[in-house]
Structures are given as structure tokens and as C-alpha cells.
Amino acid sequence: MPEDEETIGSRWKYSGSEDGECIKVRWIWSKPGVKGQKQSYNPAAGCFEDGGVGGWDSLFQSRIPQPIRIRPTDPVDATQTKIVAMLKDYVKSSLKADSSSTKAAYDQIELLAKKVLEESKTSFDDVAQRITANVSQVFPGTTIEVVPRSKDAIDEKLIAADSYLRIGTQGHSTTPLLLQGTGLQRALLWSALSVMSEAPGKRKPKAAGDVQRILLIDEPEAFLHPPTVRNARESLYDFALNNTEWQVIATTHSPIFIDLSKNHTTIIRVDPNDSEQHFVSTDVISFDEDERTHLKMVRACNPVVNEFFFYRSIVLVEGPTEHLVVKHVAEKLGLEVHVIDCMGKGNIPLFARVLNHFKIPYTAIHDSDTPKIKRKGLMVASGTWSINKKIRDTALHAGFGQVFTQFPHFEGHFLDEELTGGKVDRVLDVLSSTDTSKYKKVFETYSRVLNGDSEVFTTTEEAFEEQRKAYFIEKNLQENPNWI
């Protein structure tokens, strides 16, 4: 604290249970196109007031992150300028960190200017080579060159305002970025971010003199090939993780960019039809390591699994059998529902927890399985049976979920069959024969589920037990070791 703290405004100091001793300032935007109103928290009044905080304002201005916004509709030269500026900062930081060579050059500017220029060119070439390696994975034969326009080796404008990027393609001479297609232009941005996010040993610590910045990206998936979208997602997350002076905010319509397995990630779901916006932080929801691994596996097998962020009616299923049935019945009924194949019963609670945070209504459809299974000649408690309660508890926790249980599985519940393979082929046969009693049973039951008929749900313990007992009696399972 400065010695003249009283003069510049000690009355704004606030001691909060979460933040400790601090000063709180915020900006309120009442409507689009209107400049934000600055407000400061007055501890004595217990509320925010319009205006600044005395002498603290100059300190705040030096701490406020500087925004860099990149839109898919930006002119190419504007995007190029931003990329070059980011590369400039990156190279300058790299040069200053090299105490064995360039630090001495900065100490003796006049004597060693030429040396710094040469080493700067080497650094730029190194960055360009790494970006080339990244871009060429999608556009083979492409090369990147940074063309500086400054003659001053030490100048802040080492890469000057009129510097530009040249792109070489296989079999052709190099041309400016302005003449390239939008896909390559966009891929270059992500390759640059990927290079700048490389951490050779560990995350770069925040230095006292670091200027804080916010990278604002609209529609980062725009103009990219599907494989490039996935690479761009990793570049974006790694860039934020490995560069402590940067925050990243992105708006997207792509489920591929949503990754719940990443730490320090906040996802906001913006719904124009909902007066209250909802968000989830992966630090708050606290997935353990096994759960994060499961989320990564599901996403790897089903890249668009996170489409549920863009829907209001969600059905969670444990496998492809129920997925096919729900989509078939929903289409017949004219209902718009989104089905999430959780790829296993054990993953249903993970997705249910996320939906609870966003207050999105959902229905979970799963098999009951059996209370016991035979393992190494002995009857033991089944782990899949215990998941039944976990699914119910998760659905009841926030009150947004309903549960429908099939005893003991889809084939047994509707077809009175026990299959070890060919389940998808079997359900396709059933769905293609619309005049059979089995089809009618499936269609009627799933119609009630999708229409929210409370009589079919097993969300509560009482409802689950009632249906379990009914099935137990109907199938005469009093002597079956899997059920007693």
C-alpha cells in the first residue's frame, strides 16, 4: 500500500470473506451501444456507487486487461495486424528471457544493436518454422514467413505496423496472407496461438511487469476443416493455460469447442428465451480424475456430444439401442429432443450433473441390470446395480431430471429376450415392423416417456422399488440367484 493511502482513498478498502482485503470496481452496460458505467463498492454504504475510487483510478487503469478481439468477419489485414502484434510480444518476451545472449544486448543498446537484430530475425524465423509445421498438417506444403519493416533493431516496433505475413504453398511462390483463402487465414491464427502456448517445462509464471490481456474470439470454428476445429480447441485451451498474462473468452456454436474435462474453464449458456443465464465452472463442479477421463473418452468417440448445450429438451441414454428408439419415436410424435449417448450407464450421472448446473430439463433412460452377477464362480454384488441409485439421486438433487428404468434391459423389458450381441440390428428389425405387438409396446412406452407421463418414471426410490417388485413377481425370479 502507498504511504499516502489516506489521500488516495483508503475508505474504498473492503475486507470480504472470499476476496480478503481489496477494492471492488465494476462496469455496467445497461444496453447495447451505450458506454459502460463505472461503479465502485463503498464498504460504508454497503453498495456500489457510480464513479471512481479516488486516487486508485490510475492504478486500476494499469491493471485492466487490454482486449484483443478477433471476429470471423474481420478484414484479413485487421486479423493479420493482430496476429503480428501477438507474435511481436511473444518474440520480445523470448529475447528478454535469454540471459546468455540478448539480455546483454539490451544493456548495451548502441553497441550491440546489430546483434539483437540478427538474433531477432533468428527468433522470428524459429516462430515461423514452428507455425509452418502446425499449418502444414492441414495444408501440406504451406510455409509461413514474417516480413518485418522496421530498421530499428531495438525499437518497440521491431515488427512495425506495416509488417506482414507471407504464405508459400507447394509448387508456388510466396504471396501475402491477404491473397490466401479464409480457411488458411483462420488456420494460421490457431497455429500462431499453438506456438505461443508451447510450454517447454512448466506454465510460465506471471511477472510483475506483464501486461494483462484478454483474447476475445467470435466463432473460432469458422472456416475450419473438422480436424482443424479440434486442433484449434486444444490450441485455445493450452494458450490460456500456459500464458498467465492472457485470459481467453470465446463465443461458439460448435459443440466441439466445449470441453468439460479442462480445468479452469467457465461455460456460459446464453439462451435468448431465458431471462436468467446459466453457467458452469469446471473448478466448481469438481470432476475427479476418473470422471475427466470418462468425459474425454466420450468426447473422443462422439465429438458432437456437447450439442446438448444448444437444446432445451434432453434425453440421456446409455447406448445406441435407446438412442435409435428415442429418435424414431420423437420423429413420429413430432417432438424436438436431443439424445445424448453417454456411452455407458456409469456416465449418465456425469452429464446429469452438468445439466443440473444449467437448469436444463432432461430424462435419463437406462437399464436396471441385476443386483448380483456371477464372477469366478461366485455370486457377487453388481456394480451396475448401485449406479441405479446414483442416477436417481442426481436427477432428484436439482429437480430437473426424470428417470425411466428398463428391467433388466431393453431386450428383456420389451422383447422378453436375452441378447449378448447384435442388439442394434435387433432393435432396427423391431422399429421397421410397425404392425407387430413388440413395436407397439416399445412405441407406446417411449411415447409416454417423451411426453412426461409420471406413471412410467422411476425417479424416486419408491417408484423404482414398485417396478422392480412388479418385474420380480411377473418373471417368477424368487429362485434366480441374480435377483435374490
C-alpha positions as CSV (number, residue, x, y, z in Angstrom):
1,M,0.0,0.0,0.0
2,P,1.3,3.5,-0.7
3,E,2.2,5.7,2.2
4,D,-0.4,8.3,1.3
5,E,-3.1,5.7,1.3
6,E,-5.5,8.0,3.1
7,T,-5.1,10.7,0.5
8,I,-5.9,8.5,-2.5
9,G,-8.8,6.8,-0.9
10,S,-8.5,4.3,1.9
11,R,-12.2,4.4,2.5
12,W,-12.7,2.2,-0.5
13,K,-10.8,-0.7,1.0
14,Y,-13.0,-3.7,1.7
15,S,-12.4,-6.9,3.6
16,G,-14.5,-9.7,2.3
17,S,-14.7,-13.3,3.4
18,E,-13.9,-14.6,-0.1
19,D,-11.7,-11.8,-1.5
20,G,-9.7,-10.7,1.5
21,E,-8.6,-7.0,1.6
22,C,-9.4,-5.5,-1.7
23,I,-11.1,-2.7,-3.7
24,K,-14.1,-3.6,-5.9
25,V,-14.8,-1.9,-9.2
26,R,-17.2,-3.0,-11.9
27,W,-18.6,-1.7,-15.2
28,I,-22.3,-2.0,-16.0
29,W,-23.6,-2.0,-19.6
30,S,-27.3,-1.1,-19.5
31,K,-27.9,-1.8,-23.2
32,P,-26.0,-2.3,-26.4
33,G,-24.2,0.6,-27.9
34,V,-24.0,2.5,-24.6
35,K,-20.7,3.1,-22.9
36,G,-20.3,1.1,-19.7
37,Q,-20.9,2.9,-16.4
38,K,-18.1,2.5,-13.9
39,Q,-19.2,1.7,-10.3
40,S,-17.1,1.4,-7.1
41,Y,-18.0,-0.5,-4.0
42,N,-18.4,1.7,-0.9
43,P,-18.0,-0.5,2.2
44,A,-19.5,2.1,4.5
45,A,-22.7,2.2,2.4
46,G,-22.6,-1.5,1.6
47,C,-23.3,-1.0,-2.1
48,F,-21.8,0.0,-5.5
49,E,-21.8,3.7,-6.4
50,D,-21.4,5.4,-9.8
51,G,-17.9,6.8,-10.3
52,G,-14.3,6.1,-9.5
53,V,-12.4,5.4,-6.3
54,G,-10.2,8.5,-5.8
55,G,-6.5,8.1,-6.4
56,W,-6.9,4.4,-7.1
57,D,-8.1,5.0,-10.6
58,S,-4.7,5.4,-12.1
59,L,-3.7,2.0,-10.6
60,F,-6.8,0.4,-11.9
61,Q,-6.1,1.6,-15.4
62,S,-2.7,0.0,-15.3
63,R,-4.2,-3.3,-14.2
64,I,-7.2,-3.6,-16.5
65,P,-6.6,-6.2,-19.2
66,Q,-6.2,-5.0,-22.7
67,P,-8.7,-6.6,-25.1
68,I,-7.8,-8.1,-28.5
69,R,-10.9,-9.1,-30.4
70,I,-10.9,-11.3,-33.5
71,R,-14.0,-11.9,-35.5
72,P,-14.5,-14.2,-38.4
73,T,-15.9,-11.3,-40.4
74,D,-12.9,-9.0,-39.7
75,P,-10.9,-7.9,-42.8
76,V,-7.9,-10.0,-43.4
77,D,-5.5,-7.1,-42.9
78,A,-7.1,-6.4,-39.5
79,T,-6.6,-10.1,-38.4
80,Q,-3.1,-10.1,-39.7
81,T,-2.2,-7.0,-37.7
82,K,-3.5,-8.7,-34.5
83,I,-1.6,-11.9,-35.2
84,V,1.6,-10.0,-35.9
85,A,1.2,-7.9,-32.7
86,M,0.8,-11.1,-30.7
87,L,3.9,-12.6,-32.3
88,K,5.8,-9.5,-31.6
89,D,5.1,-9.6,-27.9
90,Y,5.9,-13.3,-27.8
91,V,9.3,-12.9,-29.5
92,K,10.2,-9.9,-27.4
93,S,9.5,-11.9,-24.2
94,S,11.6,-14.8,-25.6
95,L,14.5,-12.5,-26.4
96,K,14.5,-10.8,-22.9
97,A,14.4,-14.2,-21.2
98,D,17.6,-15.3,-22.9
99,S,20.1,-14.0,-20.4
100,S,23.0,-15.7,-22.1
101,S,22.8,-13.5,-25.2
102,T,20.2,-10.9,-25.8
103,K,19.9,-9.5,-22.2
104,A,23.4,-8.1,-22.7
105,A,22.4,-6.6,-25.9
106,Y,19.6,-4.7,-24.2
107,D,22.0,-3.5,-21.6
108,Q,24.3,-2.1,-24.3
109,I,21.8,-1.0,-26.9
110,E,24.1,1.2,-29.0
111,L,27.0,-1.3,-29.2
112,L,25.0,-4.4,-29.7
113,A,22.0,-3.3,-31.8
114,K,23.2,-5.3,-34.8
115,K,23.5,-8.4,-32.8
116,V,20.0,-8.1,-31.4
117,L,18.6,-7.5,-34.9
118,E,20.3,-10.7,-36.1
119,E,19.0,-12.7,-33.1
120,S,15.5,-11.2,-33.5
121,K,15.5,-12.4,-37.1
122,T,16.5,-15.9,-35.8
123,S,13.7,-15.8,-33.3
124,F,11.1,-14.8,-35.9
125,D,12.4,-17.5,-38.2
126,D,12.1,-20.0,-35.5
127,V,8.5,-19.0,-34.7
128,A,7.6,-19.0,-38.4
129,Q,9.1,-22.5,-38.8
130,R,7.0,-23.8,-35.9
131,I,3.9,-22.2,-37.3
132,T,4.7,-23.7,-40.7
133,A,4.9,-27.2,-39.1
134,N,1.5,-26.7,-37.5
135,V,-0.3,-25.2,-40.5
136,S,1.2,-27.8,-42.9
137,Q,-0.6,-30.6,-41.1
138,V,-3.8,-29.3,-42.6
139,F,-2.4,-27.5,-45.7
140,P,0.6,-29.6,-46.8
141,G,3.4,-27.7,-48.4
142,T,2.5,-24.4,-46.8
143,T,5.2,-22.2,-45.4
144,I,5.0,-19.0,-43.3
145,E,7.3,-16.0,-43.3
146,V,7.2,-13.0,-41.1
147,V,8.4,-9.9,-43.0
148,P,9.4,-7.1,-40.6
149,R,9.5,-3.5,-41.9
150,S,11.4,-1.7,-39.1
151,K,15.0,-0.7,-39.4
152,D,15.5,-0.2,-35.7
153,A,16.8,-3.3,-34.0
154,I,15.7,-2.4,-30.5
155,D,12.6,-0.3,-31.3
156,E,9.3,-1.3,-29.8
157,K,8.1,-1.6,-33.4
158,L,10.6,-4.4,-34.2
159,I,7.8,-5.8,-36.2
160,A,6.3,-2.5,-37.4
161,A,2.7,-1.6,-38.1
162,D,3.2,-2.3,-41.8
163,S,4.9,-5.6,-41.3
164,Y,3.0,-8.6,-42.8
165,L,2.9,-12.3,-43.3
166,R,3.8,-14.2,-46.5
167,I,2.5,-17.6,-47.3
168,G,4.2,-20.2,-49.5
169,T,2.3,-23.1,-51.0
170,Q,3.6,-26.2,-52.6
171,G,4.8,-25.6,-56.1
172,H,4.1,-21.8,-56.0
173,S,5.9,-18.7,-54.9
174,T,5.1,-16.9,-51.6
175,T,2.3,-14.4,-51.5
176,P,0.9,-12.1,-48.8
177,L,-1.7,-13.6,-46.4
178,L,-4.3,-11.2,-47.9
179,L,-4.4,-13.3,-51.0
180,Q,-5.0,-16.6,-49.2
181,G,-8.3,-18.4,-48.6
182,T,-10.3,-17.9,-45.4
183,G,-9.5,-21.4,-44.2
184,L,-5.8,-21.0,-44.4
185,Q,-6.0,-17.5,-42.8
186,R,-8.0,-18.9,-39.9
187,A,-5.7,-21.9,-39.5
188,L,-2.7,-19.5,-39.3
189,L,-4.3,-17.8,-36.3
190,W,-4.7,-21.1,-34.4
191,S,-1.2,-22.2,-35.4
192,A,0.2,-18.9,-34.0
193,L,-1.7,-19.4,-30.8
194,S,-0.5,-23.0,-30.6
195,V,3.2,-22.0,-30.9
196,M,2.8,-19.3,-28.3
197,S,1.2,-21.8,-25.9
198,E,4.1,-24.2,-26.0
199,A,5.5,-24.7,-22.5
200,P,8.8,-26.5,-22.6
201,G,8.9,-27.2,-18.9
202,K,6.1,-25.7,-16.9
203,R,3.5,-23.0,-17.0
204,K,5.1,-19.6,-17.4
205,P,4.8,-17.7,-14.1
206,K,3.2,-14.2,-14.0
207,A,5.8,-11.5,-14.0
208,A,5.2,-8.2,-12.2
209,G,5.6,-6.2,-15.5
210,D,3.4,-8.4,-17.6
211,V,0.6,-6.5,-19.4
212,Q,-2.6,-8.4,-18.8
213,R,-4.7,-9.1,-22.0
214,I,-8.0,-10.7,-22.9
215,L,-8.3,-12.5,-26.2
216,L,-11.9,-12.2,-27.4
217,I,-12.7,-14.6,-30.3
218,D,-16.0,-14.9,-32.1
219,E,-16.9,-18.2,-33.7
220,P,-13.4,-19.8,-33.5
221,E,-14.6,-22.7,-35.6
222,A,-15.4,-20.5,-38.6
223,F,-14.0,-21.6,-42.0
224,L,-12.1,-24.6,-40.5
225,H,-12.0,-28.3,-41.5
226,P,-13.4,-30.6,-38.8
227,P,-9.9,-31.9,-37.8
228,T,-8.6,-28.3,-37.6
229,V,-11.5,-27.4,-35.3
230,R,-10.3,-30.0,-32.8
231,N,-6.7,-28.8,-33.1
232,A,-7.9,-25.2,-32.6
233,R,-9.8,-26.2,-29.5
234,E,-6.6,-27.6,-27.9
235,S,-4.6,-24.6,-29.0
236,L,-7.1,-22.2,-27.4
237,Y,-7.2,-24.1,-24.1
238,D,-3.4,-24.5,-24.0
239,F,-2.8,-20.9,-24.8
240,A,-4.9,-19.8,-21.8
241,L,-3.4,-22.4,-19.5
242,N,0.3,-21.7,-20.4
243,N,0.2,-17.9,-20.7
244,T,-0.7,-16.3,-17.3
245,E,-0.9,-12.8,-18.7
246,W,-3.8,-13.8,-21.0
247,Q,-7.5,-14.6,-20.5
248,V,-9.5,-16.1,-23.3
249,I,-13.2,-15.5,-24.0
250,A,-14.8,-17.2,-27.0
251,T,-18.3,-17.4,-28.3
252,T,-19.1,-20.5,-30.3
253,H,-21.9,-22.5,-31.9
254,S,-19.7,-25.6,-32.1
255,P,-20.1,-28.4,-29.6
256,I,-16.5,-29.5,-30.4
257,F,-15.1,-26.3,-28.7
258,I,-16.9,-27.2,-25.4
259,D,-14.6,-29.3,-23.2
260,L,-15.8,-30.1,-19.7
261,S,-12.7,-32.1,-18.9
262,K,-10.5,-29.0,-18.9
263,N,-9.5,-27.2,-15.7
264,H,-10.2,-23.5,-15.1
265,T,-13.0,-23.4,-17.6
266,T,-16.2,-21.5,-17.3
267,I,-19.0,-22.2,-19.8
268,I,-21.9,-19.8,-20.1
269,R,-25.1,-20.9,-21.9
270,V,-26.8,-17.9,-23.5
271,D,-30.5,-18.5,-24.2
272,P,-32.5,-15.6,-25.6
273,N,-35.7,-17.2,-24.4
274,D,-34.5,-17.5,-20.8
275,S,-34.4,-14.4,-18.6
276,E,-31.7,-15.9,-16.4
277,Q,-28.4,-17.0,-17.9
278,H,-26.7,-20.1,-16.5
279,F,-23.1,-21.1,-16.3
280,V,-20.9,-23.8,-15.0
281,S,-17.2,-23.7,-13.9
282,T,-15.2,-26.9,-14.1
283,D,-13.4,-25.8,-10.9
284,V,-16.8,-25.7,-9.1
285,I,-18.4,-28.8,-10.5
286,S,-15.2,-30.7,-9.4
287,F,-14.9,-33.7,-11.6
288,D,-12.4,-36.2,-10.3
289,E,-9.6,-37.6,-12.5
290,D,-11.6,-40.7,-13.5
291,E,-14.6,-38.6,-14.4
292,R,-12.5,-36.3,-16.5
293,T,-11.0,-39.3,-18.3
294,H,-14.5,-40.7,-19.0
295,L,-15.6,-37.3,-20.4
296,K,-12.5,-37.2,-22.7
297,M,-13.3,-40.8,-23.9
298,V,-16.9,-40.0,-24.6
299,R,-15.9,-36.8,-26.5
300,A,-13.3,-38.6,-28.5
301,C,-15.8,-41.2,-29.6
302,N,-18.6,-38.7,-30.1
303,P,-17.1,-35.3,-31.0
304,V,-20.5,-33.5,-31.0
305,V,-21.7,-35.0,-27.7
306,N,-21.8,-31.5,-26.2
307,E,-24.6,-30.4,-28.6
308,F,-26.9,-30.6,-25.5
309,F,-25.7,-27.1,-24.6
310,F,-27.8,-25.8,-27.5
311,Y,-31.1,-27.7,-26.7
312,R,-33.9,-27.4,-24.1
313,S,-35.2,-31.0,-24.2
314,I,-32.6,-33.6,-23.4
315,V,-32.7,-37.4,-23.2
316,L,-29.7,-39.2,-21.7
317,V,-29.3,-42.9,-22.8
318,E,-26.6,-45.4,-22.0
319,G,-26.1,-46.8,-25.5
320,P,-27.1,-46.9,-29.2
321,T,-30.2,-49.1,-28.7
322,E,-32.1,-46.5,-26.8
323,H,-30.7,-43.7,-28.9
324,L,-32.3,-45.2,-32.0
325,V,-35.6,-45.8,-30.3
326,V,-35.8,-42.2,-28.9
327,K,-35.0,-40.6,-32.2
328,H,-37.5,-42.8,-34.0
329,V,-40.4,-42.2,-31.6
330,A,-39.6,-38.5,-31.3
331,E,-39.8,-38.1,-35.1
332,K,-43.1,-39.9,-35.2
333,L,-44.5,-37.7,-32.5
334,G,-43.1,-34.5,-34.0
335,L,-41.0,-33.7,-30.9
336,E,-37.7,-32.0,-31.0
337,V,-35.4,-33.7,-28.5
338,H,-31.7,-34.1,-28.3
339,V,-30.3,-37.5,-27.4
340,I,-27.0,-37.9,-25.6
341,D,-25.4,-41.3,-25.9
342,C,-23.4,-41.3,-22.7
343,M,-21.6,-44.4,-23.8
344,G,-22.3,-46.4,-20.7
345,K,-24.6,-46.3,-17.8
346,G,-21.9,-45.1,-15.4
347,N,-21.5,-41.8,-17.4
348,I,-25.2,-40.8,-17.1
349,P,-24.6,-39.1,-13.7
350,L,-21.8,-37.0,-15.1
351,F,-24.0,-35.5,-17.8
352,A,-26.9,-35.2,-15.4
353,R,-24.7,-33.1,-13.1
354,V,-23.8,-30.7,-15.9
355,L,-27.5,-30.3,-16.9
356,N,-28.4,-29.7,-13.3
357,H,-26.0,-26.8,-13.2
358,F,-27.5,-25.3,-16.3
359,K,-31.1,-26.0,-15.1
360,I,-31.9,-27.8,-18.3
361,P,-34.8,-30.4,-18.0
362,Y,-33.8,-33.9,-19.0
363,T,-34.9,-37.6,-18.9
364,A,-32.4,-40.4,-18.2
365,I,-33.2,-43.8,-19.7
366,H,-31.2,-46.8,-18.5
367,D,-31.2,-50.5,-17.8
368,S,-31.6,-51.7,-14.2
369,D,-29.3,-54.7,-14.8
370,T,-29.3,-57.3,-11.9
371,P,-28.5,-56.9,-8.2
372,K,-26.0,-59.7,-8.5
373,I,-23.7,-61.2,-11.1
374,K,-21.6,-64.3,-11.3
375,R,-17.8,-63.7,-11.1
376,K,-15.2,-66.5,-10.9
377,G,-17.9,-69.0,-9.9
378,L,-19.3,-66.8,-7.1
379,M,-22.4,-64.6,-7.0
380,V,-21.3,-61.1,-6.0
381,A,-23.0,-57.6,-5.8
382,S,-23.2,-55.9,-9.2
383,G,-21.6,-52.5,-9.5
384,T,-24.0,-51.5,-12.3
385,W,-26.9,-52.1,-9.9
386,S,-25.5,-49.5,-7.5
387,I,-25.4,-46.9,-10.3
388,N,-29.2,-47.0,-10.4
389,K,-29.4,-45.1,-7.2
390,K,-26.7,-42.7,-8.2
391,I,-28.7,-41.8,-11.3
392,R,-31.9,-41.2,-9.3
393,D,-30.1,-39.2,-6.6
394,T,-28.5,-36.9,-9.3
395,A,-31.8,-36.4,-11.0
396,L,-33.6,-35.6,-7.7
397,H,-30.8,-33.3,-6.4
398,A,-31.8,-30.3,-8.5
399,G,-35.2,-31.4,-9.6
400,F,-34.7,-31.0,-13.3
401,G,-34.4,-34.7,-14.2
402,Q,-36.7,-37.7,-14.6
403,V,-35.6,-41.3,-14.8
404,F,-37.1,-44.3,-16.8
405,T,-35.7,-47.7,-15.9
406,Q,-35.9,-50.8,-18.1
407,F,-35.9,-54.1,-16.2
408,P,-33.4,-55.6,-16.6
409,H,-32.6,-54.1,-20.0
410,F,-34.3,-53.0,-23.2
411,E,-34.4,-56.5,-24.7
412,G,-35.8,-58.1,-21.6
413,H,-38.3,-55.3,-20.9
414,F,-39.8,-55.1,-24.4
415,L,-38.9,-58.2,-26.3
416,D,-38.5,-60.8,-23.5
417,E,-35.1,-61.7,-24.9
418,E,-31.6,-62.0,-23.6
419,L,-29.0,-60.9,-26.2
420,T,-25.2,-60.9,-26.0
421,G,-24.7,-59.3,-29.4
422,G,-26.5,-57.9,-32.4
423,K,-28.6,-55.6,-30.2
424,V,-28.6,-52.7,-32.7
425,D,-29.6,-54.9,-35.6
426,R,-32.4,-56.4,-33.4
427,V,-33.9,-53.0,-32.5
428,L,-33.7,-51.9,-36.1
429,D,-35.8,-55.0,-37.0
430,V,-38.4,-54.1,-34.4
431,L,-38.6,-50.5,-35.5
432,S,-39.1,-51.5,-39.1
433,S,-42.1,-53.8,-38.3
434,T,-44.6,-51.2,-37.2
435,D,-47.6,-53.6,-37.1
436,T,-46.1,-56.0,-34.6
437,S,-47.1,-56.1,-30.9
438,K,-43.5,-55.6,-29.8
439,Y,-43.2,-52.4,-31.9
440,K,-46.5,-51.1,-30.4
441,K,-45.2,-51.8,-26.9
442,V,-42.0,-50.0,-27.5
443,F,-43.7,-47.1,-29.2
444,E,-46.4,-46.7,-26.6
445,T,-44.0,-46.8,-23.6
446,Y,-41.4,-44.4,-25.1
447,S,-44.2,-42.1,-26.2
448,R,-45.2,-41.8,-22.6
449,V,-41.6,-41.2,-21.5
450,L,-41.1,-38.4,-24.0
451,N,-44.4,-36.8,-23.2
452,G,-43.5,-36.7,-19.5
453,D,-46.0,-39.3,-18.1
454,S,-45.1,-39.5,-14.5
455,E,-46.6,-43.0,-14.2
456,V,-43.7,-44.6,-16.1
457,F,-40.9,-42.8,-14.3
458,T,-38.7,-44.4,-11.6
459,T,-37.1,-41.2,-10.4
460,T,-37.9,-41.9,-6.7
461,E,-36.8,-44.8,-4.7
462,E,-40.5,-45.8,-4.1
463,A,-41.3,-45.8,-7.8
464,F,-38.2,-47.8,-8.6
465,E,-38.9,-50.4,-6.0
466,E,-42.6,-50.7,-7.1
467,Q,-41.5,-51.5,-10.7
468,R,-38.7,-53.8,-9.5
469,K,-41.2,-55.8,-7.4
470,A,-43.7,-56.0,-10.3
471,Y,-41.0,-57.3,-12.6
472,F,-39.7,-59.7,-9.9
473,I,-43.2,-61.2,-9.5
474,E,-44.1,-61.3,-13.2
475,K,-40.9,-63.2,-14.1
476,N,-41.0,-65.5,-11.1
477,L,-37.5,-64.6,-10.0
478,Q,-37.8,-66.0,-6.5
479,E,-35.2,-68.7,-7.3
480,N,-33.0,-66.7,-9.6
481,P,-29.6,-66.1,-8.0
482,N,-29.1,-62.8,-9.9
483,W,-32.1,-61.3,-8.1
484,I,-32.0,-62.7,-4.6
